[in-house]
Amino acid sequence: MENETELSYKTKDFYIAACILASDIVLLRLTKETSKFVFFVFDISPIKAEQIIQKHWDRKLMLPTRNLIEAIHELKTRIHATL
C-alpha cells in the first residue's frame, strides 16, 4: 500500500479497497500503473485508512453486509470499465 498525498490513500489490494469503500469512503479514481495492476485511490488520509485496515485484520471491522457486497460489485465494474 502506498500513499499519494496526506489526504488520499492508494492500494492495489481489491478486498482492502472493498472494505474501505464499504466504510463510506469516497473512491477518487482508479489508476493503472502497470499493465497488470490497478490501484484504487481513496479520499482518506493514510492514517485513517490504516485504522480501517487494522480493524479488518483484527476482525473488528463492522460493516453492513450489503455495503460490502455493493462495494465489491462497484469495484469490479470500475475495473472492467477501465480495461
Order of alpha helices (4+ residues) and beta strands (2+ residues): beta-beta-alpha-beta-beta-alpha-alpha
